[in-house]
Amino acid sequence: MHDKKKIEKRLLALLRLALWREPQEPTLFEGMDDEAWNAVYKKSVEQGVLAFAFDGVKMLDAELQPSIDVKIQWGYNVENIEKLYKHKVSVATRLAKLYADNGIRTMIMKGLSIARYYPVASHRQFGDIDIFLMGDYEQGNKIIAEMGAKIKYSFFVHSEFTASGVNIENHRWFVNPYVNRCATYVQHALEQLVDGVRPHPTVEQAYAPSAEFDALFLTRHSSWHYARESIHLRELCDWAVFLHNEYDNMNRTLAERILRESGLERYASILTDICCKYLGLATDKRLALASADSTLVERVMNDILSYDETEQAKRGVLATFYHKITKRWARKWCYDEVVPDSFFGNIFYSAKNYLLHPAAIFKAKS
């Protein structure tokens, strides 16, 4: 059994090396055998950072790198991630062209959009392709339906359809605006910021959000998932590369104001502190946010590193509902101390949503 803290330190060192070309830390990697390297590999898979952790591995001095067997396994999976990324870019490009031919602009959000900030874009793993059609939600669905695709409307925030094996989420809303005051504020603010789109550097005829939009959207999306089940190192890396690339381009006064007014300032401050301390984000890339308590910062980081995403056992509706409630209760402290959401308000909203849409209780997290 390998020391959990040492595994985490090694993985974080590899990420700093990959993201910023930080000087390597030889003492962390000296004398590692295949078992020790496989522990780091497994942690990188759990945390959604397999591909760019391998970028760090390849930057180590030759004598510090793992055996050829470990590198072949790791590299094989990175190659698959690259192929999947290329396929998704192709799907997104065809979709954006289809919409453009019909006079509709396509903004791409989340994974495929944030990937452009990484040293190697194809190494940022993601599942769905999330799009916003700049007010043409219904028309966009109609075009797809007329082509014979089945449109799913199981969640009112977005519709879903499949294109060449890739799930597409066409957003009517950016976030669920009916959950609480924070969500209502965020949805309204994002509606005001959406016109600041820029040409997407990877997907032809598509657009990427403005820096101010992503400062708010990434924080809200991350905070929602963090409180409910935690997040991965991948989302921390997203925040780090976003600030690194956009700090000098964004209207920081505006970004700081909307984070403060939405109630997300503390969460954004915690993420930033973690990124500076553990991922090597330059301290001069910090937004002017209220400082977070250092003890709380450490607790959140330990929580993220301990993220457990074991597959949910098959249960009946009531048993699954009970499991979700008890798991949520264990995270009550996150609502009390980290995010601007009410624990009991969230429980009430979830219960009401599951009663109205029972099938949603079995839906896997994307």
N, C-alpha and C positions, 0 to 999 in steps of 0.2 A: 504493500500500500504506500503510495507516494504522498508526500506532504501537500495538502490542499493549497496552502498559501504559496508554496514554491511553484506549483503548477500555474497558479494565477499570475504570479510575478513574471514567470517566463512568457506566458501568453501576452501579457501587457507589454513586455519589452519587445516582443516580436511586432506588435501592432505599432508601437512608437517608431520602430525601425522602418516599417513599411510605409507609414503615413508621412513621416517627416525626415526620413533618412537620419534619425538620431544615432549617435555613436552606439555601437553594440556594447553589451555588458558581458564580457567573456566569462566571468566567474559564475554567472547564472547557468551557463550551458556546458561548462567543462565536465567531462566524465559522464555524460548522459548516455544511458543504454536505450535500446529499442523500447523497452517497457516505459521508461520515463518520457520518451518522445511521444509514444502512443497516448499517454495520459494528457499531454499538451494538445495533441491532435484531437482527442475526444472532447476536450474542453472547448476548443475552437469550433467544433461542430455544434455543440450545445448552445454556444453563444452567437451563432450565425456569422462567424468571422473566419471561416475555414480558408477562403481564398486569399484574403490579404494577410492573414497570419503566415501563409506559405510564402508570400512575397518577402516577409521578414526573414524566414528561414533561409531563403536563397541569398540574402544579403550578409549572412554570417560568414565569418572566415571558414574555409573549407574544413579545418580540423574540428570546428564546433558544430557542423551540420550533422543531421541524423544519417543513418545508414541508407544505402541505396534502396533497400526494401521499403523503408518508411517513406522516403521521398517519392517512390513510384506510386504508392498508395495515395499519398497526399496529392501528388501532381495529377493523377488520374481523375480524382474528384474535382480538382480545380478546372481541368480541361472540360469536364461535363458542365460545370457552372458557366464557363465561357461560351460553350455551345448554346446553352439555354438562353443566356443573355443575348447572343446574336440573333437567335430565333425570335425572341420577344421584341427586339428592336425592329426586326423585319415586319412582324405583325403590327406593331405600333405605326410604322411608316406607311404600310398599306392602308391602315384604318384612317390615319390622318389625311392621306390623299383622297380616300373615298369621301370623307366629310368635306374636305376642301373643294372637291369637285361639285359638292352640293351647297357651297357657300357657307360652310360651318367651320369655325375655328376650334381646334382641339388643344386644350391645355393638359399637359401630363403632370401628375402629382406623385408624391411619395417615392417609392423605390427607383423607378426608371428615371425620375427627375433628379433625385439626390445623388444617383450614381455618378453624375457628371463632375462632382466635386472630388472624387477619389483619384489617386495617381493612376490606377487602372480601373476604368469604369466598369468593365465586365466582371470585376471581382466583387461587386456589391450584389449580394443575393437578395432576391425579392420574389414574391409570388404573383399576385394580380398586377395588371396594368390599370391604374386609376386615371380616369380622364374627367375633364369638365368641359362641356361644349359651349361655354360662354353664353348661356341663356337658351340654347337650342336643345335642351334635354329631350323633350318629346319628339321633336323632329329627328334627332339622332337615333332614338329607339325605333321610330317608324322606318327609317332607311334600312336598319339592320333587319327588322322583322320582314320587310318586303323582299329581302334576300333569302328568306327561309330560316333564319336563325331564331331560336327560341329565346325570348326575353323573360327573365325571372324578376318578379317584383316582391320578393319576400321581405325586403327591408326598404322602408320608404326613403332613406337617405340616398340610396343609389339603386339602379337596376343592374342586372348582370347578364352577360351573354358570353359565349365561347367563340373564339376566333382562332382557328388552326391549333386547337388544343390549349390555348391560353385564356384564362378567365379575365374578362374585362369588366370593370366596375365603372359605370357611367353615373357620375354624381349629379343628383339634383341639388343636394346640400353638401357643404364641406364637412360639417359636423352635425350631429343631432341637436337642433336648437332648442328642443323642448325638455332637456334633462334638468337644467338649472340656469341660474343667472350667468355663470361663466360661459356656458355653451351658447346662450342667446347672444351674449356680447361678441363672442368669437365669430359666430356665423355672420352677424351684421358687419363686423369689422372686415372680415375676409371678402364680403361682397363689395366693400368700398375699395379694397386693394387689388381686386382681380384684374382690373384693366391695365395694370402695370406689367403685363406679360411680356416676355422676350422670346425671340426665336430659340427653339430648342437646339442645342449644338449637335445632337446625335440623331434625332428623329426629324426628317425633312417634313416641312409644312405643318409642324407642330410647334407648340409654345411651352415655355417653362415659366413657373411663377416668379414674381418679383421677390427680392430678398426680404422685404418687409412682410410679404404674404407668408413666406416660409418660416420666418422667425416666429410668427404666431401659430401657423398651422402645425409645424413640426412639434412645437412645445405642447399644444393642446392634444394632438394625437398621441404623443408619447405619454403625457400625464394620465390620460384616460386609461391606457393599457397598463401603465405602471401601477396605479392604485388597484386595479382589478386582478392582475396576475404577475406584475413586474415586467421588465423589459430586458433586452439583451445588451451585450457590449456593442452589438451592431448599431443600435439606436444611439448609444453614446458616441460612437465613431461618426455617425451622421451629423450630430450636433457639432462635434469638433471640426470636421472638414467644412461644414457650412459656415461656421464663424471664421475659420481660417480664410476661406475664399471670398466671403461677402462682407466682412467687417468694414472694409474701406469703401464698399460700393453702396451700402444701404443707408437709408435715412435713419441713423441710430436714435435720434431724438424721438422719432415716430415709433420705431420698434420698441424702445424702452417704455414709452407711454402706454402703448396698447398691451404690453405684457403686464405692466403695473395695474392698469385699469381692469383688465380681465381677471386679475387675481392669480395669474400664472408667474408672477415675478419670483416668488420663493422657489418654485420648482425649477424655473430656468436658471436661477442662481446656483442651485444645488448641482444641476447638470454641468454647468460651466466650471464650478469648482472641481468636480470630479475629472472633467476633461483636462483641466490644467494640471492637476496633481498626478493623475494616473495615465493619461494618454498623451501628455506632452504638448497640449495646446499652449501656444505662447500667451503669457499673461497679458500682453498688450492687445489681445484680441477679445478681451472681456467687454461685454456691454456694461453700462453703468447701472447695475442692479443692486438692490440691498443685499448685503452679505448674509450668507446662510450660516447657521450654527455648525461649527466644525464636527461636533459629535453627531449631528443629524446627517451631515454629508457622509461621514464614515458608515453610518448605519445603512443609508441608501445604497452606497457602493457595495457593501457586504451582501445586501439583499439581492442586488443585481447579479453579483457573482455566484450567488447560491440559487439562481433561477432554476426551477424544476419544471420541465415541460413533459413529464412522462405521459404517455398516451392514456387517455381516459378509458377506464374499463366500461364495458357495455352494461348499462343499467336501465331500469324503467324510468319513466318520466319523473315520478315523485322522488325516487332515489337519486336521480341525477340532479334534480332541483335542490334536494337537501345537501348533496355533495358540494354543489356550487355555493350555497349559502354558507356552509361551514368553512369552506375555503376562503370565501370573501371575509368572513368574520376575523379570520387570522390576519387579515390585512387592514383591519380597521385603523391601526396606527398610521397607515399611509394617508388615509383621509383626514385624520386628526392633525397630522403634523406636516404633510408634504404637499398635497394637491388641494385645489380650491373647490372640492366637491364634498357633498354631505354623504356620509356613509349610509345613514338610514334613508335619505332621499334616493340614493342610488339603488339600495335594496328594493325600495318600494317601486321605483321605475322599472327595474329589471323584472320584478314579479309580475307587474302589470303587463309588460311586454311579452313575457313567456305565456301568460294566460291568453293573450290575444293572438300570439303566434307560437304555439307549442313546439313546432318543428325547429324553431330557432335555438332551443335548449341544447340540441345535439350538433349545432353548426360548429365546425372547427374554427379556431382563431386563424385569421389570414396573416 
